[in-house]
Structure formats: C-alpha cells, structure tokens
Amino acid sequence: MEFFRIIDKQTTEAQLQTKIHPKSLEEFTETMLYLESMENNFKGATLWGEFVLSYDKINGGVRFTLLDCPNAVSWTITTGFPPERNKIVLHSTINRTQKPDEFVEEIEEFMDEWEEGLNREF
C-alpha cells in the first residue's frame, strides 16, 4: 500500500538532508524518538513500538525504513521530483495490499504527524 502527502513548502534536497536525520525525529513527530546508534542504523521508538531503523540520504531527500517491521514500513521525504517538483513529497509504503482499517488509520495518523512537523519546521 502507498500513502502520499504533498506539503506546500519550497526547500532543497540539501536542506531536507541537513534538518531531517535520526536525532531530529522529535522535532518533526510526537510519536518517534531516537534511542541509540547501531552501526549503520539506529534504534528508535515509534507508535508501533521499538524498531531498528535505517536512514539514508537519497536523491531528492531522505528515506527511513523500519528494518524489523513485518509490514516493512518505509517513508521518504523528497523535493525536486514528480508528483510535485517545487513542494515536499512525503511518501510511505508497506508491503501489503490490504490491512485492517485500524492499521491504515494509524498509517494515516503517522503521515498526518509528519505533515504537521514538515509544515512547522520548513
């Protein structure tokens, strides 16, 4: 399943990569927390519990993935590319085509939270 949010803010790839990183999660969300570094990844708290997360600087911005999540939750925050080149695009995926409504609502709340944080911080 895919989830999108378009944030009407202009920024650059470099600004996204500078401001959004594992230790800045609390600035953007209320339900995420950096806990500790783990070689190339980190441990973090989410609304679904504690997970090992990857963080990557990617073309256009950043990507986070819950590495030990059975739903393979991943999200990117980018700019400069479609569907909106001059805005921030928040995109999340899970490795399922269907989930219970309650879980989909939690993903939507997660996206809302990131959208609010991105609007506030940019």
Residue pairs with C-beta under 8 A, 6 or more apart in sequence:
1 93
1 94
1 96
1 97
1 98
1 99
1 104
1 107
2 91
2 92
2 93
3 91
3 92
3 93
3 107
3 108
3 111
4 83
4 89
4 90
4 91
4 92
5 89
5 90
5 111
5 112
5 114
5 115
6 83
6 84
6 87
6 88
6 89
6 90
7 87
7 88
7 89
7 90
7 115
7 118
7 119
7 122
8 87
9 87
9 88
9 118
9 119
9 122
10 79
10 86
10 87
11 79
11 88
11 122
12 79
12 80
13 59
13 60
13 61
13 78
13 79
13 80
15 122
16 60
16 61
16 62
16 77
16 78
16 79
16 88
17 57
17 61
17 62
19 27
19 121
19 122
20 28
20 61
20 62
20 77
21 55
21 62
22 34
22 37
22 42
22 44
22 53
22 55
23 34
25 32
25 33
25 34
25 44
26 32
26 33
26 34
27 117
27 121
28 113
28 114
28 117
28 118
28 120
28 121
29 113
29 114
29 117
30 113
31 45
31 46
31 47
31 110
31 113
32 44
32 45
32 46
32 47
33 44
33 45
34 42
34 44
35 42
35 43
35 44
35 45
35 50
36 42
36 43
38 52
40 54
41 52
41 53
41 54
41 55
41 67
42 52
42 53
42 55
43 50
43 51
43 52
43 53
44 50
44 51
44 53
46 66
47 106
47 109
47 110
48 66
48 69
48 73
48 106
51 66
51 67
51 68
51 69
52 66
52 67
52 68
53 64
53 65
53 66
53 67
54 63
54 64
54 65
54 67
55 62
55 63
55 64
56 62
56 63
58 76
58 78
59 78
59 81
60 76
60 78
60 79
60 80
60 81
61 76
61 77
61 78
61 79
61 88
62 76
62 77
62 78
63 74
63 75
63 76
63 77
64 74
64 75
64 76
65 72
65 73
65 74
66 72
66 73
66 74
71 94
71 95
71 96
71 99
71 103
72 93
72 94
72 95
73 92
73 93
73 94
73 107
74 92
74 93
74 94
75 90
75 91
75 92
75 93
75 114
76 89
76 90
76 91
76 92
77 88
77 89
77 90
77 114
77 118
78 88
78 89
78 91
79 85
79 86
79 87
79 88
79 89
81 89
83 89
88 118
88 122
90 111
90 114
90 115
90 118
92 107
92 110
92 111
94 107
99 107
